[in-house]
């Protein structure tokens, strides 16, 4: 069983702190706590809030996985008018509501940004134009 770390009474950040990334004062629950014998009461609080830390990790993920910076991701988002490249559904401009980076699995080249449904749909059709054409033909020849 994982023991939950709590801030001891009198800890300087008991009520919260200012995130060094976004500059906002947030409650202590928005920061990761860890044991540290050098800190007050043996408990240290990270300087970046959880959302900023997740955002930092996401930026590293797209760089490692797709070879693009977050700035390049934002440029693609602007070019696509904050919409999915296939269905054109809009996504809000927040750090937590994102489109997926679509890429060719052979060349690893980024093709665009897709909503969850379109991204999963392409995956289920194995990124195969032949299968997608068959699906279009099947739908077009169906009875209404």
PyMOL CGO cylinders between C-alpha atoms (Angstrom):
from pymol import cmd
from pymol.cgo import CYLINDER

trace = [
    CYLINDER, 0.00, 0.00, 0.00, 1.31, 3.42, -0.98, 0.3, 1, 1, 1, 1, 1, 1,
    CYLINDER, 1.31, 3.42, -0.98, 1.51, 5.82, 1.93, 0.3, 1, 1, 1, 1, 1, 1,
    CYLINDER, 1.51, 5.82, 1.93, 0.17, 9.29, 1.12, 0.3, 1, 1, 1, 1, 1, 1,
    CYLINDER, 0.17, 9.29, 1.12, 2.60, 12.07, 1.95, 0.3, 1, 1, 1, 1, 1, 1,
    CYLINDER, 2.60, 12.07, 1.95, 1.09, 15.00, 3.88, 0.3, 1, 1, 1, 1, 1, 1,
    CYLINDER, 1.09, 15.00, 3.88, 2.46, 18.40, 4.70, 0.3, 1, 1, 1, 1, 1, 1,
    CYLINDER, 2.46, 18.40, 4.70, 3.36, 18.67, 8.38, 0.3, 1, 1, 1, 1, 1, 1,
    CYLINDER, 3.36, 18.67, 8.38, 1.88, 21.44, 10.53, 0.3, 1, 1, 1, 1, 1, 1,
    CYLINDER, 1.88, 21.44, 10.53, 3.80, 24.68, 10.16, 0.3, 1, 1, 1, 1, 1, 1,
    CYLINDER, 3.80, 24.68, 10.16, 5.09, 23.84, 6.66, 0.3, 1, 1, 1, 1, 1, 1,
    CYLINDER, 5.09, 23.84, 6.66, 5.78, 27.09, 4.78, 0.3, 1, 1, 1, 1, 1, 1,
    CYLINDER, 5.78, 27.09, 4.78, 3.62, 25.95, 1.83, 0.3, 1, 1, 1, 1, 1, 1,
    CYLINDER, 3.62, 25.95, 1.83, 0.71, 24.54, 3.86, 0.3, 1, 1, 1, 1, 1, 1,
    CYLINDER, 0.71, 24.54, 3.86, -1.76, 26.92, 2.17, 0.3, 1, 1, 1, 1, 1, 1,
    CYLINDER, -1.76, 26.92, 2.17, -0.16, 26.62, -1.27, 0.3, 1, 1, 1, 1, 1, 1,
    CYLINDER, -0.16, 26.62, -1.27, 2.45, 28.40, -3.30, 0.3, 1, 1, 1, 1, 1, 1,
    CYLINDER, 2.45, 28.40, -3.30, 3.16, 30.21, -6.54, 0.3, 1, 1, 1, 1, 1, 1,
    CYLINDER, 3.16, 30.21, -6.54, 4.01, 27.93, -9.45, 0.3, 1, 1, 1, 1, 1, 1,
    CYLINDER, 4.01, 27.93, -9.45, 7.39, 28.80, -10.94, 0.3, 1, 1, 1, 1, 1, 1,
    CYLINDER, 7.39, 28.80, -10.94, 6.08, 27.98, -14.41, 0.3, 1, 1, 1, 1, 1, 1,
    CYLINDER, 6.08, 27.98, -14.41, 2.67, 29.69, -14.73, 0.3, 1, 1, 1, 1, 1, 1,
    CYLINDER, 2.67, 29.69, -14.73, 3.19, 32.22, -11.93, 0.3, 1, 1, 1, 1, 1, 1,
    CYLINDER, 3.19, 32.22, -11.93, -0.20, 31.50, -10.34, 0.3, 1, 1, 1, 1, 1, 1,
    CYLINDER, -0.20, 31.50, -10.34, -0.72, 30.94, -6.62, 0.3, 1, 1, 1, 1, 1, 1,
    CYLINDER, -0.72, 30.94, -6.62, -2.38, 27.54, -6.21, 0.3, 1, 1, 1, 1, 1, 1,
    CYLINDER, -2.38, 27.54, -6.21, -3.42, 25.40, -3.23, 0.3, 1, 1, 1, 1, 1, 1,
    CYLINDER, -3.42, 25.40, -3.23, -1.02, 22.76, -1.94, 0.3, 1, 1, 1, 1, 1, 1,
    CYLINDER, -1.02, 22.76, -1.94, -3.16, 20.00, -3.48, 0.3, 1, 1, 1, 1, 1, 1,
    CYLINDER, -3.16, 20.00, -3.48, -2.06, 21.24, -6.93, 0.3, 1, 1, 1, 1, 1, 1,
    CYLINDER, -2.06, 21.24, -6.93, 1.59, 20.36, -6.25, 0.3, 1, 1, 1, 1, 1, 1,
    CYLINDER, 1.59, 20.36, -6.25, 3.42, 17.06, -5.92, 0.3, 1, 1, 1, 1, 1, 1,
    CYLINDER, 3.42, 17.06, -5.92, 4.82, 16.25, -2.50, 0.3, 1, 1, 1, 1, 1, 1,
    CYLINDER, 4.82, 16.25, -2.50, 7.85, 14.07, -1.89, 0.3, 1, 1, 1, 1, 1, 1,
    CYLINDER, 7.85, 14.07, -1.89, 9.93, 12.90, 1.01, 0.3, 1, 1, 1, 1, 1, 1,
    CYLINDER, 9.93, 12.90, 1.01, 13.13, 14.91, 1.43, 0.3, 1, 1, 1, 1, 1, 1,
    CYLINDER, 13.13, 14.91, 1.43, 15.12, 14.80, 4.64, 0.3, 1, 1, 1, 1, 1, 1,
    CYLINDER, 15.12, 14.80, 4.64, 16.54, 18.28, 3.90, 0.3, 1, 1, 1, 1, 1, 1,
    CYLINDER, 16.54, 18.28, 3.90, 13.09, 19.91, 3.69, 0.3, 1, 1, 1, 1, 1, 1,
    CYLINDER, 13.09, 19.91, 3.69, 10.85, 21.21, 6.47, 0.3, 1, 1, 1, 1, 1, 1,
    CYLINDER, 10.85, 21.21, 6.47, 9.44, 18.20, 8.34, 0.3, 1, 1, 1, 1, 1, 1,
    CYLINDER, 9.44, 18.20, 8.34, 11.00, 15.87, 5.78, 0.3, 1, 1, 1, 1, 1, 1,
    CYLINDER, 11.00, 15.87, 5.78, 8.48, 16.84, 3.07, 0.3, 1, 1, 1, 1, 1, 1,
    CYLINDER, 8.48, 16.84, 3.07, 9.23, 18.92, -0.03, 0.3, 1, 1, 1, 1, 1, 1,
    CYLINDER, 9.23, 18.92, -0.03, 6.76, 20.42, -2.46, 0.3, 1, 1, 1, 1, 1, 1,
    CYLINDER, 6.76, 20.42, -2.46, 7.60, 20.65, -6.15, 0.3, 1, 1, 1, 1, 1, 1,
    CYLINDER, 7.60, 20.65, -6.15, 7.91, 24.17, -7.53, 0.3, 1, 1, 1, 1, 1, 1,
    CYLINDER, 7.91, 24.17, -7.53, 5.76, 23.53, -10.63, 0.3, 1, 1, 1, 1, 1, 1,
    CYLINDER, 5.76, 23.53, -10.63, 2.04, 22.79, -10.25, 0.3, 1, 1, 1, 1, 1, 1,
    CYLINDER, 2.04, 22.79, -10.25, 0.70, 19.48, -11.54, 0.3, 1, 1, 1, 1, 1, 1,
    CYLINDER, 0.70, 19.48, -11.54, -0.89, 20.94, -14.72, 0.3, 1, 1, 1, 1, 1, 1,
    CYLINDER, -0.89, 20.94, -14.72, 2.35, 22.76, -15.66, 0.3, 1, 1, 1, 1, 1, 1,
    CYLINDER, 2.35, 22.76, -15.66, 4.38, 19.63, -14.98, 0.3, 1, 1, 1, 1, 1, 1,
    CYLINDER, 4.38, 19.63, -14.98, 2.03, 17.55, -17.18, 0.3, 1, 1, 1, 1, 1, 1,
    CYLINDER, 2.03, 17.55, -17.18, 2.32, 20.17, -19.92, 0.3, 1, 1, 1, 1, 1, 1,
    CYLINDER, 2.32, 20.17, -19.92, 6.14, 20.04, -19.68, 0.3, 1, 1, 1, 1, 1, 1,
    CYLINDER, 6.14, 20.04, -19.68, 6.00, 16.25, -20.02, 0.3, 1, 1, 1, 1, 1, 1,
    CYLINDER, 6.00, 16.25, -20.02, 3.65, 16.51, -23.04, 0.3, 1, 1, 1, 1, 1, 1,
    CYLINDER, 3.65, 16.51, -23.04, 6.03, 18.88, -24.81, 0.3, 1, 1, 1, 1, 1, 1,
    CYLINDER, 6.03, 18.88, -24.81, 8.87, 16.40, -24.29, 0.3, 1, 1, 1, 1, 1, 1,
    CYLINDER, 8.87, 16.40, -24.29, 6.65, 13.53, -25.47, 0.3, 1, 1, 1, 1, 1, 1,
    CYLINDER, 6.65, 13.53, -25.47, 5.77, 15.10, -28.84, 0.3, 1, 1, 1, 1, 1, 1,
    CYLINDER, 5.77, 15.10, -28.84, 9.42, 16.07, -29.39, 0.3, 1, 1, 1, 1, 1, 1,
    CYLINDER, 9.42, 16.07, -29.39, 10.66, 12.52, -28.67, 0.3, 1, 1, 1, 1, 1, 1,
    CYLINDER, 10.66, 12.52, -28.67, 7.80, 10.72, -30.42, 0.3, 1, 1, 1, 1, 1, 1,
    CYLINDER, 7.80, 10.72, -30.42, 7.08, 12.88, -33.47, 0.3, 1, 1, 1, 1, 1, 1,
    CYLINDER, 7.08, 12.88, -33.47, 10.19, 15.06, -33.76, 0.3, 1, 1, 1, 1, 1, 1,
    CYLINDER, 10.19, 15.06, -33.76, 8.27, 18.34, -33.53, 0.3, 1, 1, 1, 1, 1, 1,
    CYLINDER, 8.27, 18.34, -33.53, 8.42, 21.09, -30.95, 0.3, 1, 1, 1, 1, 1, 1,
    CYLINDER, 8.42, 21.09, -30.95, 5.32, 22.37, -29.17, 0.3, 1, 1, 1, 1, 1, 1,
    CYLINDER, 5.32, 22.37, -29.17, 5.70, 25.57, -31.19, 0.3, 1, 1, 1, 1, 1, 1,
    CYLINDER, 5.70, 25.57, -31.19, 5.44, 23.50, -34.40, 0.3, 1, 1, 1, 1, 1, 1,
    CYLINDER, 5.44, 23.50, -34.40, 2.37, 21.76, -32.94, 0.3, 1, 1, 1, 1, 1, 1,
    CYLINDER, 2.37, 21.76, -32.94, 0.81, 25.18, -32.32, 0.3, 1, 1, 1, 1, 1, 1,
    CYLINDER, 0.81, 25.18, -32.32, 1.65, 26.26, -35.90, 0.3, 1, 1, 1, 1, 1, 1,
    CYLINDER, 1.65, 26.26, -35.90, -0.16, 23.17, -37.24, 0.3, 1, 1, 1, 1, 1, 1,
    CYLINDER, -0.16, 23.17, -37.24, -3.09, 23.95, -34.96, 0.3, 1, 1, 1, 1, 1, 1,
    CYLINDER, -3.09, 23.95, -34.96, -3.25, 27.52, -36.34, 0.3, 1, 1, 1, 1, 1, 1,
    CYLINDER, -3.25, 27.52, -36.34, -3.01, 26.27, -39.95, 0.3, 1, 1, 1, 1, 1, 1,
    CYLINDER, -3.01, 26.27, -39.95, -5.91, 23.90, -39.26, 0.3, 1, 1, 1, 1, 1, 1,
    CYLINDER, -5.91, 23.90, -39.26, -7.93, 26.70, -37.60, 0.3, 1, 1, 1, 1, 1, 1,
    CYLINDER, -7.93, 26.70, -37.60, -7.96, 24.70, -34.32, 0.3, 1, 1, 1, 1, 1, 1,
    CYLINDER, -7.96, 24.70, -34.32, -9.93, 21.95, -36.10, 0.3, 1, 1, 1, 1, 1, 1,
    CYLINDER, -9.93, 21.95, -36.10, -9.44, 18.27, -36.81, 0.3, 1, 1, 1, 1, 1, 1,
    CYLINDER, -9.44, 18.27, -36.81, -7.89, 17.85, -40.28, 0.3, 1, 1, 1, 1, 1, 1,
    CYLINDER, -7.89, 17.85, -40.28, -10.59, 15.30, -41.23, 0.3, 1, 1, 1, 1, 1, 1,
    CYLINDER, -10.59, 15.30, -41.23, -13.94, 16.10, -39.60, 0.3, 1, 1, 1, 1, 1, 1,
    CYLINDER, -13.94, 16.10, -39.60, -13.20, 19.79, -38.88, 0.3, 1, 1, 1, 1, 1, 1,
    CYLINDER, -13.20, 19.79, -38.88, -14.48, 19.58, -35.30, 0.3, 1, 1, 1, 1, 1, 1,
    CYLINDER, -14.48, 19.58, -35.30, -13.16, 22.46, -33.22, 0.3, 1, 1, 1, 1, 1, 1,
    CYLINDER, -13.16, 22.46, -33.22, -10.99, 21.99, -30.17, 0.3, 1, 1, 1, 1, 1, 1,
    CYLINDER, -10.99, 21.99, -30.17, -10.68, 24.58, -27.44, 0.3, 1, 1, 1, 1, 1, 1,
    CYLINDER, -10.68, 24.58, -27.44, -7.41, 26.41, -27.09, 0.3, 1, 1, 1, 1, 1, 1,
    CYLINDER, -7.41, 26.41, -27.09, -6.44, 24.97, -23.73, 0.3, 1, 1, 1, 1, 1, 1,
    CYLINDER, -6.44, 24.97, -23.73, -3.39, 23.02, -22.65, 0.3, 1, 1, 1, 1, 1, 1,
    CYLINDER, -3.39, 23.02, -22.65, -5.53, 20.04, -21.70, 0.3, 1, 1, 1, 1, 1, 1,
    CYLINDER, -5.53, 20.04, -21.70, -7.80, 19.83, -24.74, 0.3, 1, 1, 1, 1, 1, 1,
    CYLINDER, -7.80, 19.83, -24.74, -5.58, 18.77, -27.61, 0.3, 1, 1, 1, 1, 1, 1,
    CYLINDER, -5.58, 18.77, -27.61, -5.71, 17.20, -31.01, 0.3, 1, 1, 1, 1, 1, 1,
    CYLINDER, -5.71, 17.20, -31.01, -3.64, 14.08, -31.67, 0.3, 1, 1, 1, 1, 1, 1,
    CYLINDER, -3.64, 14.08, -31.67, -0.49, 14.31, -33.79, 0.3, 1, 1, 1, 1, 1, 1,
    CYLINDER, -0.49, 14.31, -33.79, -1.17, 12.08, -36.82, 0.3, 1, 1, 1, 1, 1, 1,
    CYLINDER, -1.17, 12.08, -36.82, 1.86, 10.59, -38.55, 0.3, 1, 1, 1, 1, 1, 1,
    CYLINDER, 1.86, 10.59, -38.55, 2.79, 8.01, -41.15, 0.3, 1, 1, 1, 1, 1, 1,
    CYLINDER, 2.79, 8.01, -41.15, 3.92, 4.88, -39.32, 0.3, 1, 1, 1, 1, 1, 1,
    CYLINDER, 3.92, 4.88, -39.32, 6.42, 4.05, -42.10, 0.3, 1, 1, 1, 1, 1, 1,
    CYLINDER, 6.42, 4.05, -42.10, 8.13, 7.40, -42.71, 0.3, 1, 1, 1, 1, 1, 1,
    CYLINDER, 8.13, 7.40, -42.71, 7.23, 8.91, -39.29, 0.3, 1, 1, 1, 1, 1, 1,
    CYLINDER, 7.23, 8.91, -39.29, 6.33, 12.13, -41.12, 0.3, 1, 1, 1, 1, 1, 1,
    CYLINDER, 6.33, 12.13, -41.12, 3.68, 14.24, -39.37, 0.3, 1, 1, 1, 1, 1, 1,
    CYLINDER, 3.68, 14.24, -39.37, 0.54, 14.57, -41.51, 0.3, 1, 1, 1, 1, 1, 1,
    CYLINDER, 0.54, 14.57, -41.51, -1.61, 16.79, -39.32, 0.3, 1, 1, 1, 1, 1, 1,
    CYLINDER, -1.61, 16.79, -39.32, -3.68, 16.97, -36.17, 0.3, 1, 1, 1, 1, 1, 1,
    CYLINDER, -3.68, 16.97, -36.17, -6.78, 14.85, -35.58, 0.3, 1, 1, 1, 1, 1, 1,
    CYLINDER, -6.78, 14.85, -35.58, -9.55, 14.57, -33.02, 0.3, 1, 1, 1, 1, 1, 1,
    CYLINDER, -9.55, 14.57, -33.02, -9.73, 11.39, -30.99, 0.3, 1, 1, 1, 1, 1, 1,
    CYLINDER, -9.73, 11.39, -30.99, -12.46, 9.81, -33.15, 0.3, 1, 1, 1, 1, 1, 1,
    CYLINDER, -12.46, 9.81, -33.15, -10.70, 10.42, -36.46, 0.3, 1, 1, 1, 1, 1, 1,
    CYLINDER, -10.70, 10.42, -36.46, -7.34, 9.36, -35.08, 0.3, 1, 1, 1, 1, 1, 1,
    CYLINDER, -7.34, 9.36, -35.08, -8.78, 6.10, -33.76, 0.3, 1, 1, 1, 1, 1, 1,
    CYLINDER, -8.78, 6.10, -33.76, -10.77, 5.59, -36.96, 0.3, 1, 1, 1, 1, 1, 1,
    CYLINDER, -10.77, 5.59, -36.96, -7.65, 5.75, -39.11, 0.3, 1, 1, 1, 1, 1, 1,
    CYLINDER, -7.65, 5.75, -39.11, -5.94, 3.35, -36.75, 0.3, 1, 1, 1, 1, 1, 1,
    CYLINDER, -5.94, 3.35, -36.75, -8.82, 0.89, -36.90, 0.3, 1, 1, 1, 1, 1, 1,
    CYLINDER, -8.82, 0.89, -36.90, -8.60, 1.01, -40.70, 0.3, 1, 1, 1, 1, 1, 1,
    CYLINDER, -8.60, 1.01, -40.70, -4.86, 0.38, -40.36, 0.3, 1, 1, 1, 1, 1, 1,
    CYLINDER, -4.86, 0.38, -40.36, -4.08, 3.69, -42.15, 0.3, 1, 1, 1, 1, 1, 1,
    CYLINDER, -4.08, 3.69, -42.15, -5.02, 1.86, -45.37, 0.3, 1, 1, 1, 1, 1, 1,
    CYLINDER, -5.02, 1.86, -45.37, -6.42, 3.94, -48.24, 0.3, 1, 1, 1, 1, 1, 1,
    CYLINDER, -6.42, 3.94, -48.24, -7.70, 0.70, -49.79, 0.3, 1, 1, 1, 1, 1, 1,
    CYLINDER, -7.70, 0.70, -49.79, -9.73, -0.21, -46.71, 0.3, 1, 1, 1, 1, 1, 1,
    CYLINDER, -9.73, -0.21, -46.71, -11.04, 3.35, -46.40, 0.3, 1, 1, 1, 1, 1, 1,
    CYLINDER, -11.04, 3.35, -46.40, -12.11, 3.35, -50.09, 0.3, 1, 1, 1, 1, 1, 1,
    CYLINDER, -12.11, 3.35, -50.09, -13.91, 0.04, -49.52, 0.3, 1, 1, 1, 1, 1, 1,
    CYLINDER, -13.91, 0.04, -49.52, -15.67, 1.55, -46.51, 0.3, 1, 1, 1, 1, 1, 1,
    CYLINDER, -15.67, 1.55, -46.51, -16.73, 4.58, -48.56, 0.3, 1, 1, 1, 1, 1, 1,
    CYLINDER, -16.73, 4.58, -48.56, -18.03, 2.30, -51.33, 0.3, 1, 1, 1, 1, 1, 1,
    CYLINDER, -18.03, 2.30, -51.33, -19.88, 0.19, -48.76, 0.3, 1, 1, 1, 1, 1, 1,
    CYLINDER, -19.88, 0.19, -48.76, -21.53, 3.26, -47.20, 0.3, 1, 1, 1, 1, 1, 1,
    CYLINDER, -21.53, 3.26, -47.20, -22.37, 4.81, -50.59, 0.3, 1, 1, 1, 1, 1, 1,
    CYLINDER, -22.37, 4.81, -50.59, -24.02, 1.64, -51.87, 0.3, 1, 1, 1, 1, 1, 1,
    CYLINDER, -24.02, 1.64, -51.87, -26.10, 1.10, -48.73, 0.3, 1, 1, 1, 1, 1, 1,
    CYLINDER, -26.10, 1.10, -48.73, -29.84, 1.38, -48.68, 0.3, 1, 1, 1, 1, 1, 1,
    CYLINDER, -29.84, 1.38, -48.68, -31.36, 4.38, -46.91, 0.3, 1, 1, 1, 1, 1, 1,
]
cmd.load_cgo(trace, "trace")
